[in-house]
Amino acid sequence: MQVTIEDVQVNSGERAKFQAVIEGTPQPTVLWFKGTSLLTDSDRVHQGKEGTTYFLVVDNAALEDGGVYTCVAKNAGGEVLCKAELVVREAKKDQEGKKVATRRKLHSHYEVKQEIG
């Protein structure tokens, strides 16, 4: 058995998805952890499987969802695990709002002293 997952980067409010292709006989049991906490399905966290691809989805990712996630696959032949990091950045619209807030509006001022032609 072999498990590989990759780091994921999303903006706050976006969907984060980890995917792992896991093949083993007998079919393995797959568990997902954040840090040392076993993850279970909730309104924002979903686990699933499509063929040999197992996935973990975090909807509406928040800054506190960031951290190290571990995928563990177990069967009679043993146990393998792989870790990846979820990085959640502040939402782009917040960053743009901050940029707008730091801009200064400049006005051009002209004084006509003499008309030419």
C-alpha positions in Angstrom: 0.0 0.0 0.0 1.1 3.5 -0.7 -0.5 6.9 0.1 0.5 10.3 -1.2 -1.3 13.6 -0.7 -0.2 17.1 -1.6 -0.2 20.4 0.3 -3.3 22.6 -0.5 -3.5 26.4 -0.5 -6.9 28.2 -0.6 -8.3 31.6 0.3 -10.6 31.9 3.2 -14.1 30.9 2.3 -13.0 28.5 -0.5 -13.2 24.7 -0.7 -10.0 22.8 0.2 -9.7 19.2 -1.1 -7.1 16.6 -0.3 -6.9 13.5 -2.5 -5.1 10.2 -2.1 -4.9 7.3 -4.5 -4.9 4.2 -2.3 -4.8 0.6 -3.5 -4.5 -2.4 -1.3 -5.8 -5.9 -0.8 -7.8 -6.4 1.3 -9.3 -3.0 0.7 -7.9 -0.6 3.3 -9.8 1.5 5.9 -8.9 5.1 5.4 -8.9 7.7 8.3 -8.2 11.4 8.1 -6.7 13.5 11.0 -6.0 17.2 11.6 -3.1 17.2 13.9 -3.9 14.4 16.3 -7.7 14.7 16.0 -9.7 12.1 14.0 -11.9 13.9 11.6 -15.6 13.0 11.1 -18.1 14.3 8.6 -19.8 17.6 9.6 -21.5 20.4 7.8 -18.2 21.6 6.4 -16.0 18.5 6.4 -16.7 15.6 4.1 -14.8 12.4 3.4 -15.5 10.2 0.4 -14.2 7.7 -2.2 -14.3 7.5 -5.9 -12.7 4.3 -7.2 -9.3 4.1 -5.6 -9.2 7.9 -4.9 -10.1 8.9 -1.3 -10.7 12.5 -0.5 -11.2 15.0 2.3 -13.1 18.2 1.6 -13.2 21.2 3.8 -15.9 23.6 2.6 -15.8 27.3 3.4 -12.2 27.0 4.8 -11.4 29.3 7.7 -8.0 30.4 8.9 -8.3 28.0 11.9 -8.7 25.1 9.4 -5.0 25.6 8.4 -2.6 23.0 9.7 -1.2 19.5 9.0 -3.6 16.8 7.8 -2.8 13.1 7.8 -4.3 10.3 5.7 -3.9 6.9 7.3 -4.7 3.7 5.3 -4.9 0.4 7.3 -5.5 -3.2 6.3 -4.4 -6.7 7.3 -1.0 -6.0 5.5 -0.2 -3.0 7.7 -0.6 0.7 7.9 0.7 3.6 5.9 0.3 7.3 6.3 1.0 10.5 4.5 0.9 14.1 5.7 0.1 17.4 3.9 -0.5 21.0 5.0 -3.5 23.1 4.4 -2.7 26.8 4.2 -5.7 29.2 4.4 -5.0 32.7 3.3 -7.2 35.7 4.0 -9.8 36.1 1.2 -8.8 38.1 -1.8 -11.6 40.5 -1.5 -10.4 41.4 2.0 -6.9 42.0 0.6 -8.3 44.2 -2.2 -10.4 46.1 0.3 -7.2 46.8 2.3 -5.5 48.0 -0.8 -8.3 50.4 -1.6 -8.3 51.7 2.0 -4.6 52.6 1.7 -5.0 54.5 -1.6 -5.2 58.3 -1.7 -7.3 60.1 -4.2 -5.3 62.7 -6.0 -6.8 65.8 -7.7 -5.2 67.8 -10.4 -5.5 71.6 -10.0 -4.9 73.9 -12.8 -4.9 77.7 -12.8 -5.2 79.4 -16.2 -3.0 82.5 -16.3 -3.1 83.2 -20.0 -4.9 81.6 -22.9 -2.8 80.7 -25.9 -4.4 81.2 -29.3 
